[in-house]
Amino acid sequence: MGKKKKTYRHSMAELQLELAGLHRWLQRSGHRLVVIFEGRDAAGKGGTIKAITESMDTRGYRIAALGKPNDVESSQWYFQRYVEHLPSAGEIVLFDRSWYNRAVIEPAMGFCSKAQYKAFMSAVPAFEKLLTDDGIILLKYWLAVDQEEQEERFDERAKDPLKRWKLSATDLASRDKYEEIGHLRDLMIERTSRPHAPWFVVNFNDQKRGRINLIRHLLEQVPRSEESIPEPKLPKLKGKPKSEQVTRKAEWVPDSFGE
């Protein structure tokens, strides 16, 4: 194993312990945390979310990765379908793309009108102020990646049968809009970054480095007391350990694992 890989695994193991502590603090204190992940296609949003949640109690976090709105959702207040995914006391919700679709992807791809875009940009600071005034901790990250690196990742996905599902028609169409998306991103940051909900940009040309930097930064943004779980004392078993004795009516799966 290379030195870089060892360093990454060691750093990630330490950070996941801290993330578990953050999670316990949220559950005990009742605080609510929303983390928004935005960025270009193939920037590394999904992998970062997986790294964050890997050692968390599945009952205390949710991942919101909303697809294209249906006809009913399209007729609603724009923020409505996102509001229902906001956290309850003690929860963390990770948005794999968020309401900021309307700030970058939708206008770039022609999925919204100029009037809808303008209305969103005007409304979102007030919307987020309502969330933070109610006590929600809101963190917003843009994962930055150069076009050359993005193209390499697209090529890798196209060649790997297990990753081809990640390449959508929108991903392919967005390849010719790299500069336009960058311009829209800058407008989004300039107009929607506020003291109560600032934007943070993370260099994700190196995904492993980007994950470490983002997670470490995330932990620094949430002031909390350390919440460690005391090591439980396991009482000694009474008698010898027993093996599984399953009813004969059960059908066992054949052992097909090759050594």
C-alpha positions in Angstrom: 0.0 0.0 0.0 1.4 3.4 -1.0 2.2 6.1 1.5 -0.6 8.4 0.2 -3.2 5.7 0.5 -2.0 4.9 4.1 -2.2 8.6 5.0 -5.7 8.8 3.6 -7.0 5.8 5.4 -5.4 6.9 8.7 -6.8 10.4 8.4 -10.3 9.2 7.4 -10.4 6.7 10.3 -9.7 9.6 12.7 -12.3 11.9 11.1 -14.9 9.2 11.1 -14.5 8.9 14.9 -15.1 12.6 15.1 -18.1 12.3 12.8 -19.5 9.6 15.1 -19.0 12.0 18.0 -20.7 14.8 16.1 -23.6 12.5 15.4 -24.0 11.6 19.1 -23.9 15.3 20.0 -26.7 16.0 17.6 -28.8 13.2 19.0 -28.2 14.3 22.6 -28.6 18.0 22.1 -31.4 17.9 19.6 -29.6 20.2 17.2 -30.3 19.8 13.4 -27.6 19.9 10.7 -28.0 20.4 6.9 -25.0 20.0 4.6 -25.4 20.9 1.0 -23.1 19.4 -1.6 -23.0 21.2 -5.0 -20.5 21.0 -7.8 -19.9 20.0 -11.3 -20.8 16.5 -12.5 -18.2 13.9 -11.4 -16.8 16.3 -8.8 -17.1 13.7 -6.0 -20.3 14.6 -4.1 -21.5 11.0 -3.8 -18.2 9.6 -2.6 -17.8 12.3 0.0 -21.3 11.7 1.4 -20.5 7.9 1.6 -17.3 8.7 3.5 -19.2 10.9 5.9 -21.9 8.4 6.7 -19.8 5.2 6.6 -19.6 4.8 10.4 -22.8 6.7 11.4 -25.9 5.2 12.9 -28.2 4.8 9.9 -31.2 5.9 12.0 -29.8 9.4 12.6 -29.0 10.7 9.1 -30.7 11.0 5.7 -29.4 11.6 2.2 -31.6 13.7 0.0 -30.8 13.2 -3.7 -33.9 14.4 -5.4 -34.6 13.6 -9.1 -36.4 15.6 -11.7 -39.6 17.1 -10.2 -42.9 15.5 -11.4 -45.9 17.5 -12.7 -47.3 18.0 -9.2 -44.0 19.1 -7.8 -43.4 21.4 -10.7 -46.6 23.2 -9.8 -45.6 23.8 -6.2 -43.7 26.5 -4.4 -40.1 25.8 -5.6 -38.7 25.1 -2.1 -41.6 22.8 -1.1 -40.2 19.5 -2.0 -36.9 20.3 -0.3 -38.6 21.4 3.0 -40.0 17.9 3.6 -36.5 16.6 3.7 -35.2 19.0 6.4 -34.0 17.3 9.6 -35.9 16.7 12.8 -34.2 17.1 16.2 -30.9 15.2 16.4 -30.7 14.5 12.6 -28.2 15.3 9.9 -29.4 15.6 6.3 -26.9 15.6 3.4 -28.2 17.1 0.2 -26.6 15.5 -2.9 -27.5 18.6 -4.9 -30.2 20.8 -3.5 -32.4 23.8 -4.2 -29.4 25.3 -5.8 -30.1 23.3 -8.9 -32.1 26.4 -9.9 -29.0 28.6 -9.5 -26.7 26.7 -11.8 -27.9 23.5 -13.6 -31.4 24.6 -14.5 -30.5 27.9 -16.1 -27.4 26.4 -17.8 -29.5 23.6 -19.4 -32.6 25.6 -20.1 -34.7 23.8 -17.5 -36.1 27.0 -16.0 -37.2 30.4 -17.3 -35.3 33.6 -16.7 -38.1 34.8 -14.4 -37.9 31.6 -12.3 -34.1 32.0 -12.0 -34.4 35.6 -10.9 -37.2 34.8 -8.4 -35.1 32.0 -6.9 -32.0 34.2 -6.5 -34.0 36.8 -4.8 -35.8 34.4 -2.5 -33.1 31.9 -1.4 -31.3 34.2 1.1 -34.5 34.8 3.0 -35.4 31.1 2.8 -32.1 30.1 4.4 -32.4 32.9 7.0 -35.7 31.3 8.1 -33.9 27.9 8.4 -31.0 29.2 10.4 -33.2 31.5 12.6 -35.1 28.3 13.6 -31.8 26.8 14.8 -30.8 24.6 11.8 -27.0 24.5 11.2 -26.6 25.0 7.4 -23.3 24.3 5.6 -22.9 24.8 1.9 -20.0 23.3 -0.1 -19.1 23.7 -3.8 -16.7 20.9 -5.0 -14.4 22.4 -7.6 -12.8 20.4 -10.3 -10.9 21.4 -13.5 -12.3 20.4 -16.8 -9.4 18.2 -17.7 -9.9 16.2 -14.5 -13.6 16.1 -15.0 -13.1 14.7 -18.5 -10.9 11.9 -17.2 -13.6 10.9 -14.7 -16.3 10.9 -17.4 -14.0 8.7 -19.5 -13.5 6.3 -16.6 -17.3 6.1 -16.0 -17.9 5.4 -19.7 -15.5 2.5 -19.7 -16.5 1.0 -16.4 -19.8 -1.1 -16.6 -20.3 -0.5 -12.9 -20.1 3.2 -13.2 -21.9 3.9 -16.4 -25.2 4.5 -14.5 -23.5 7.7 -13.2 -23.4 9.2 -16.6 -26.7 10.9 -17.4 -27.8 12.7 -20.5 -27.5 16.0 -18.5 -23.9 15.1 -17.6 -23.0 14.6 -21.2 -24.8 17.8 -22.3 -23.1 19.9 -19.6 -19.7 19.1 -21.0 -20.0 22.0 -23.5 -21.1 24.4 -20.8 -18.1 24.4 -18.5 -17.5 28.1 -18.6 -21.2 29.0 -18.4 -21.6 26.8 -15.3 -18.6 28.5 -13.8 -20.1 31.9 -14.4 -23.5 30.8 -12.9 -21.6 29.4 -9.9 -19.9 32.6 -9.2 -23.1 34.6 -9.4 -24.7 32.1 -7.0 -21.9 32.5 -4.5 -21.8 36.3 -4.8 -25.6 36.7 -4.3 -26.4 33.9 -1.8 -23.5 33.7 0.5 -24.5 35.3 3.8 -23.0 35.2 7.4 -25.7 32.8 8.5 -25.2 30.6 5.4 -21.8 31.1 3.7 -20.5 29.2 0.7 -17.3 27.1 1.1 -15.3 26.0 -1.9 -13.2 22.8 -1.8 -10.6 21.8 -4.4 -11.6 18.3 -5.6 -9.1 17.7 -8.4 -7.7 15.1 -5.9 -10.8 13.5 -4.5 -9.2 11.8 -1.5 -7.5 15.1 -0.5 -10.8 16.9 -1.1 -12.8 14.6 1.1 -10.3 14.9 4.0 -10.3 18.7 3.7 -14.0 19.0 3.5 -14.8 16.7 6.4 -12.2 18.3 8.6 -13.7 21.7 7.8 -17.2 20.5 8.4 -16.3 19.3 11.9 -14.7 22.7 12.7 -17.9 24.5 11.7 -20.0 22.8 14.4 -19.1 23.9 17.9 -19.9 21.0 20.2 -18.8 19.1 23.3 -17.0 15.8 22.7 -19.4 12.9 22.8 -17.5 9.6 23.2 -19.2 6.3 23.9 -17.7 4.5 27.0 -16.4 1.0 26.3 -19.1 -1.4 27.5 -18.1 -4.3 29.7 -19.3 -7.6 28.2 -20.3 -10.1 30.9 -18.9 -13.6 30.5 -21.1 -16.1 28.7 -22.8 -18.7 30.7 -21.6 -22.0 29.4 -19.8 -22.7 26.1 -20.5 -20.7 22.9 -23.3 -22.3 20.8 -23.6 -22.8 17.1 -26.6 -22.0 14.9 -29.2 -24.7 15.0 -31.7 -23.7 12.3 -34.9 -25.6 11.5 -34.5 -28.3 8.8 -37.2 -26.6 6.8 -34.8 -23.7 6.2 -32.9 -23.7 2.9 -29.3 -22.8 3.2 -27.5 -20.8 0.4 -24.7 -22.8 -1.1 -21.2 -21.7 -0.3 -19.8 -20.5 -3.6 -17.0 -18.3 -2.3 -13.7 -19.4 -3.9 -10.6 -19.2 -1.7 
